[in-house]
């Protein structure tokens, strides 16, 4: 099977690059092993923190950042995904622990404030679903109290949701959303019945798995400001985002190999010639260009032994300290160095192997070296911008 570009990884970075290339007229395929970081998304994508200092030599220094930032919202809108936020300025979101965190773009129901002190309320009502443990109301209430906002916690009285509690393993956000979306009107009425004098209502992000408009309709029906706050994974808005990007990619003619894994690449010193997948067996997949968007450790884009960090598919050069004690901090809450380990590239995001540039193998997303959030925002922002850049670099190489 022959393609213009083959992309390894079906998460935010892989789908963004694939959709960009497909809309530009390329014939592409995405190989997706399954779960990815989008399933853990809060619905907010950071790009650069306000005080970011991009390390010298980092590929980001070669990006036309302002151009790409202006393109993000219309690009996602074409896929049916509405983003809020200011392309050129960070906003702030309320986290599940009641603290404020920076972000540049957000899905429509994930509110971004222009500054931390813009988030104000006199009293808050935190509303949960009976038996739903993945939304920690105590943490949230405590965080709000530290901000001077007293919070009352209550549970929804909606029979269709209460009856879901047959076992703890079934009380997950996606299972809840399949039912909650069908009774969203009842949810709004139940919240109104719970309201006293609170001017803020906080609900878990478990609405709108298939219909992104449901959270807005719930908020419109409630006579106080409504915020939807993230839960423990899986993430309903993240899964919906992946579904919408995948549908847009397939509508554009892309081939999405779901539940498959890239193996056995055929390579010479500077080029990838072909690869196989687990499901396709001995059938070779060939392309002019390849993008590695396999994610970091969670999605097995990076792996480790006691001695080294390595990229398992192509054996690419990976940046990490030789001394193992420098890989991590014993303080669990401290920034962990391994979050910035990854594949080394040139300024065009082409991978290096044994110090040589792989001429037709590009890298995007969190598998890249030095993409740690303290420097560059969050993984979502890195995924989007580097995906757009690698796609454009491939189209530029094709024109030469």
C-alpha positions as CSV (number, residue, x, y, z in Angstrom):
1,X,0.0,0.0,0.0
2,X,1.4,3.3,-1.1
3,X,0.8,6.8,0.5
4,X,2.3,10.2,0.4
5,X,2.7,10.4,4.2
6,X,2.3,7.7,6.9
7,X,1.7,9.0,10.4
8,X,2.4,6.8,13.5
9,X,0.0,7.9,16.2
10,X,-3.7,8.8,16.2
11,X,-3.8,11.3,19.0
12,X,-4.0,15.1,18.8
13,X,-0.7,15.5,17.0
14,X,-1.2,12.7,14.5
15,X,-4.7,13.7,13.6
16,X,-3.8,17.4,13.3
17,X,-0.9,16.6,11.0
18,X,-3.0,14.1,9.0
19,X,-5.9,16.4,8.5
20,X,-3.6,19.3,7.5
21,X,-1.9,17.1,4.9
22,X,-5.1,15.5,3.6
23,X,-6.8,18.8,3.1
24,X,-3.7,19.9,1.1
25,X,-4.2,17.1,-1.3
26,X,-1.9,14.4,0.1
27,X,-2.9,10.7,0.4
28,X,-2.2,9.8,4.0
29,X,-2.6,7.0,6.5
30,X,-2.6,7.2,10.3
31,X,-1.7,4.1,12.4
32,X,-3.4,4.3,15.8
33,X,-2.8,1.8,18.6
34,X,-5.7,3.1,20.6
35,X,-5.8,5.1,23.8
36,X,-3.7,8.3,23.8
37,X,-3.2,11.5,25.8
38,X,-6.4,13.1,24.4
39,X,-8.3,10.7,26.6
40,X,-6.7,12.5,29.6
41,X,-7.3,16.0,28.3
42,X,-8.8,18.7,30.5
43,X,-10.1,20.5,27.4
44,X,-7.5,23.2,27.7
45,X,-4.4,23.5,25.5
46,X,-1.4,25.5,26.7
47,X,1.1,26.7,24.2
48,X,3.7,29.0,25.9
49,X,3.7,30.2,29.4
50,X,4.0,34.0,29.7
51,X,7.5,33.7,31.1
52,X,8.7,31.0,28.8
53,X,12.3,31.0,27.7
54,X,12.7,28.7,24.7
55,X,16.0,26.8,25.0
56,X,18.6,27.8,22.4
57,X,18.6,25.4,19.5
58,X,15.1,24.1,20.2
59,X,13.0,23.6,17.1
60,X,10.4,26.0,18.4
61,X,12.8,28.9,17.8
62,X,12.3,28.2,14.0
63,X,8.5,28.2,14.2
64,X,6.4,31.1,12.9
65,X,4.5,30.9,16.2
66,X,2.2,33.9,15.7
67,X,1.1,32.5,12.3
68,X,0.3,29.1,13.7
69,X,-1.5,30.5,16.8
70,X,-3.8,32.5,14.5
71,X,-4.6,29.3,12.5
72,X,-5.5,27.0,15.4
73,X,-9.1,28.1,16.0
74,X,-10.3,28.1,12.4
75,X,-8.5,24.8,11.7
76,X,-10.4,23.1,14.5
77,X,-13.6,24.9,13.7
78,X,-13.5,23.2,10.2
79,X,-13.5,19.9,12.1
80,X,-16.6,21.0,14.1
81,X,-14.6,21.8,17.2
82,X,-15.1,25.3,18.7
83,X,-12.3,26.7,20.7
84,X,-12.3,29.6,23.1
85,X,-9.3,31.7,24.2
86,X,-7.1,34.3,22.8
87,X,-4.5,33.0,20.2
88,X,-1.9,35.5,21.3
89,X,-2.4,35.6,25.1
90,X,-2.7,33.0,27.8
91,X,-5.9,32.6,29.9
92,X,-6.5,30.9,33.2
93,X,-8.7,27.9,34.0
94,X,-10.1,26.6,37.3
95,X,-8.6,23.1,37.9
96,X,-10.3,20.2,39.7
97,X,-8.3,21.1,42.8
98,X,-9.6,24.6,42.9
99,X,-6.4,26.3,41.7
100,X,-5.8,28.4,38.6
101,X,-3.7,27.2,35.7
102,X,-2.5,28.8,32.5
103,X,-3.8,27.8,29.1
104,X,-4.1,29.4,25.6
105,X,-7.0,27.6,23.9
106,X,-9.9,25.7,25.4
107,X,-12.8,23.6,24.2
108,X,-16.0,25.6,24.3
109,X,-17.3,24.3,27.7
110,X,-13.9,24.6,29.4
111,X,-13.9,28.3,30.5
112,X,-10.7,30.4,30.3
113,X,-10.5,33.6,32.3
114,X,-8.3,36.4,31.1
115,X,-6.5,36.6,34.4
116,X,-6.5,34.6,37.7
117,X,-8.3,37.4,39.6
118,X,-11.1,37.6,37.0
119,X,-12.5,34.4,38.4
120,X,-14.8,35.6,41.2
121,X,-17.8,34.3,43.0
122,X,-19.6,35.0,46.3
123,X,-20.8,31.4,46.9
124,X,-20.4,28.2,44.9
125,X,-22.6,25.1,44.5
126,X,-20.6,22.0,43.5
127,X,-22.9,19.4,42.0
128,X,-21.9,15.8,41.6
129,X,-23.5,12.6,40.5
130,X,-24.3,10.1,43.2
131,X,-21.5,7.5,43.5
132,X,-19.1,9.3,41.0
133,X,-15.7,9.2,42.7
134,X,-13.7,10.6,39.8
135,X,-14.8,14.1,40.6
136,X,-13.3,15.0,43.9
137,X,-15.6,17.6,45.3
138,X,-13.7,17.9,48.6
139,X,-10.5,19.0,46.9
140,X,-12.4,21.5,44.8
141,X,-14.3,22.9,47.7
142,X,-11.1,23.2,49.7
143,X,-9.3,25.0,46.9
144,X,-12.2,27.4,46.5
145,X,-12.2,28.1,50.2
146,X,-8.5,29.1,50.0
147,X,-9.6,31.6,47.3
148,X,-12.2,33.0,49.7
149,X,-15.2,31.4,48.0
150,X,-17.3,29.2,50.3
151,X,-18.7,26.1,48.5
152,X,-21.6,23.8,49.2
153,X,-21.6,20.3,47.8
154,X,-24.7,18.5,46.6
155,X,-25.7,15.6,44.5
156,X,-28.1,15.4,41.5
157,X,-31.4,13.8,42.0
158,X,-32.0,12.4,38.5
159,X,-33.2,8.8,38.6
160,X,-31.5,7.8,35.3
161,X,-28.1,8.8,36.7
162,X,-28.7,7.5,40.3
163,X,-29.5,4.1,38.9
164,X,-26.0,3.9,37.2
165,X,-24.4,3.1,40.5
166,X,-24.5,-0.7,40.3
167,X,-20.7,-1.1,40.8
168,X,-17.8,1.4,41.2
169,X,-16.1,0.2,38.0
170,X,-19.2,1.4,36.0
171,X,-19.1,4.9,37.4
172,X,-16.7,6.4,34.8
173,X,-17.2,9.6,32.9
174,X,-17.8,8.0,29.5
175,X,-20.4,5.6,30.9
176,X,-22.2,8.5,32.7
177,X,-22.1,10.7,29.6
178,X,-24.0,8.2,27.5
179,X,-26.9,8.5,29.9
180,X,-26.4,12.1,31.1
181,X,-26.7,13.5,27.5
182,X,-30.1,12.0,27.1
183,X,-31.4,13.6,30.3
184,X,-29.6,16.9,30.1
185,X,-32.9,18.8,30.5
186,X,-33.6,17.0,33.7
187,X,-30.0,17.7,34.9
188,X,-30.6,21.5,34.5
189,X,-33.9,21.3,36.4
190,X,-32.3,19.3,39.2
191,X,-29.5,21.8,39.5
192,X,-32.0,24.7,39.7
193,X,-33.8,22.9,42.5
194,X,-30.6,22.6,44.4
195,X,-29.7,26.3,44.1
196,X,-30.1,28.6,47.0
197,X,-28.2,31.9,46.9
198,X,-25.1,30.7,45.0
199,X,-23.9,32.7,42.0
200,X,-21.6,29.9,40.7
201,X,-22.5,26.3,39.9
202,X,-19.7,23.8,39.2
203,X,-20.5,20.5,37.3
204,X,-18.2,17.7,36.3
205,X,-17.2,17.5,32.6
206,X,-19.3,14.4,31.8
207,X,-21.7,16.0,29.2
208,X,-21.6,16.2,25.4
209,X,-19.8,13.0,24.4
210,X,-21.5,13.1,21.0
211,X,-23.0,16.6,21.0
212,X,-20.7,19.4,22.0
213,X,-23.7,21.8,22.4
214,X,-25.1,20.0,25.4
215,X,-22.9,21.7,28.1
216,X,-23.9,25.2,26.7
217,X,-27.6,24.2,26.8
218,X,-27.4,23.1,30.4
219,X,-25.6,26.3,31.4
220,X,-28.2,28.5,29.6
221,X,-31.0,26.9,31.6
222,X,-29.4,27.6,35.0
223,X,-29.8,31.1,36.5
224,X,-26.2,31.2,37.8
225,X,-22.8,31.1,36.2
226,X,-21.9,27.5,35.3
227,X,-18.4,26.0,35.1
228,X,-17.6,22.5,33.8
229,X,-14.5,21.1,35.6
230,X,-12.5,18.1,34.5
231,X,-12.7,14.7,36.1
232,X,-10.3,11.8,36.4
233,X,-9.8,10.1,33.0
234,X,-11.2,9.1,30.7
235,X,-12.0,12.6,29.5
236,X,-15.3,13.2,27.8
237,X,-14.3,16.4,26.0
238,X,-11.0,14.8,25.0
239,X,-12.6,11.7,23.5
240,X,-15.2,13.9,21.7
241,X,-12.3,15.9,20.3
242,X,-10.6,12.8,19.0
243,X,-13.8,11.5,17.4
244,X,-14.5,14.8,15.6
245,X,-10.9,15.1,14.3
246,X,-11.0,11.4,13.2
247,X,-14.3,12.0,11.3
248,X,-13.0,15.1,9.7
249,X,-9.8,13.3,8.7
250,X,-11.8,10.4,7.2
251,X,-14.2,12.8,5.4
252,X,-11.1,14.4,3.8
253,X,-10.2,10.9,2.4
254,X,-7.6,9.8,5.0
255,X,-7.0,6.2,6.0
256,X,-7.3,5.6,9.7
257,X,-5.9,2.2,10.8
258,X,-7.5,1.8,14.2
259,X,-6.2,-0.6,16.8
260,X,-3.0,-1.3,14.8
261,X,0.6,-0.9,15.7
262,X,3.6,0.0,13.5
263,X,6.4,-2.5,13.5
264,X,9.5,-3.6,11.5
265,X,10.5,-0.4,9.6
266,X,12.7,-0.9,6.5
267,X,15.4,1.8,6.6
268,X,18.8,2.8,5.3
269,X,21.1,5.3,7.0
270,X,19.1,8.4,6.2
271,X,15.6,7.3,5.0
272,X,12.6,5.2,5.9
273,X,11.6,3.0,3.0
274,X,8.6,1.1,4.4
275,X,7.1,-0.4,7.5
276,X,4.7,-3.1,8.5
277,X,1.8,-3.2,11.0
278,X,0.7,-5.9,13.4
279,X,-2.7,-6.3,11.7
280,X,-1.5,-6.1,8.1
281,X,1.2,-8.7,8.6
282,X,3.7,-9.0,5.8
283,X,2.1,-6.3,3.7
284,X,4.4,-3.3,3.4
285,X,3.2,0.3,3.9
286,X,5.3,2.7,1.8
287,X,5.4,6.5,1.7
288,X,7.5,9.4,0.6
289,X,7.4,10.8,4.2
290,X,6.7,9.6,7.7
291,X,5.7,11.3,10.9
292,X,6.3,9.9,14.3
293,X,3.6,11.2,16.6
294,X,3.5,8.3,19.0
295,X,3.5,10.3,22.2
296,X,5.7,9.8,25.2
297,X,5.9,7.0,27.8
298,X,2.2,6.6,28.4
299,X,1.5,5.7,24.8
300,X,4.8,3.8,24.4
301,X,6.3,6.3,22.1
302,X,9.3,6.3,24.5
303,X,10.5,3.4,26.6
304,X,13.1,2.9,29.3
305,X,15.4,0.3,30.8
306,X,17.6,0.7,33.9
307,X,20.3,2.2,31.7
308,X,18.6,4.3,29.0
309,X,15.6,6.0,27.5
310,X,14.9,4.9,23.9
311,X,12.5,5.3,21.0
312,X,11.4,1.7,20.3
313,X,10.2,1.7,16.7
314,X,13.0,3.4,14.7
315,X,15.8,3.5,17.3
316,X,16.1,7.3,17.0
317,X,18.4,9.5,19.0
318,X,16.9,10.4,22.4
319,X,18.0,13.2,24.7
320,X,18.3,12.2,28.4
321,X,21.0,12.5,31.1
322,X,23.3,9.5,31.5
323,X,23.0,9.6,35.2
324,X,19.8,7.9,36.2
325,X,19.3,10.0,39.4
326,X,18.8,13.0,37.1
327,X,15.8,11.4,35.4
328,X,13.5,12.2,38.3
329,X,13.0,14.1,41.5
330,X,12.2,12.2,44.7
331,X,9.7,14.9,45.5
332,X,6.6,13.6,43.8
333,X,5.1,17.0,43.3
334,X,8.3,18.6,41.8
335,X,8.8,18.9,38.0
336,X,10.1,15.6,36.8
337,X,12.9,15.7,34.3
338,X,11.8,12.7,32.3
339,X,8.8,14.8,31.1
340,X,11.3,16.6,28.8
341,X,13.1,13.5,27.4
342,X,12.4,12.7,23.8
343,X,13.6,12.3,20.2
344,X,16.2,14.8,18.9
345,X,15.5,16.6,15.6
346,X,16.8,19.3,13.3
347,X,15.1,22.6,12.8
348,X,12.6,21.0,10.4
349,X,11.6,18.4,13.0
350,X,13.3,15.7,11.1
351,X,14.6,12.9,13.4
352,X,18.2,12.1,14.1
353,X,19.5,8.6,14.2
354,X,23.1,8.0,15.1
355,X,23.6,11.7,14.6
356,X,22.4,11.7,11.0
357,X,19.3,13.5,9.8
358,X,16.5,11.1,8.7
359,X,15.5,12.9,5.5
360,X,11.9,11.7,5.4
361,X,11.1,11.0,9.0
362,X,9.5,13.9,11.0
363,X,8.6,14.0,14.7
364,X,5.7,15.8,16.3
365,X,4.1,16.1,19.7
366,X,5.3,14.9,23.1
367,X,7.7,12.3,21.8
368,X,9.9,15.3,20.9
369,X,12.8,16.2,23.2
370,X,12.5,19.2,25.5
371,X,8.7,19.6,25.3
372,X,8.3,19.7,29.1
373,X,5.3,21.8,30.1
374,X,7.3,24.2,32.4
375,X,9.0,25.5,29.2
376,X,6.4,25.2,26.5
377,X,3.0,25.1,28.0
378,X,1.2,21.7,28.0
379,X,1.4,18.7,25.8
380,X,-1.7,19.7,23.9
381,X,-0.3,22.9,22.7
382,X,3.0,21.3,21.7
383,X,1.1,18.6,19.8
384,X,-0.9,21.1,17.8
385,X,1.8,23.5,16.8
386,X,4.5,20.9,16.0
387,X,1.9,18.9,14.0
388,X,1.1,21.9,11.9
389,X,4.8,22.6,11.4
390,X,5.8,19.1,10.4
391,X,2.9,18.9,7.9
392,X,4.0,22.2,6.4
393,X,7.6,21.1,6.3
394,X,6.6,18.0,4.4
395,X,4.6,20.0,1.9
396,X,7.6,22.3,1.4
397,X,9.9,19.3,0.9
398,X,7.4,17.9,-1.7
399,X,7.5,21.2,-3.7
400,X,11.3,21.3,-3.8
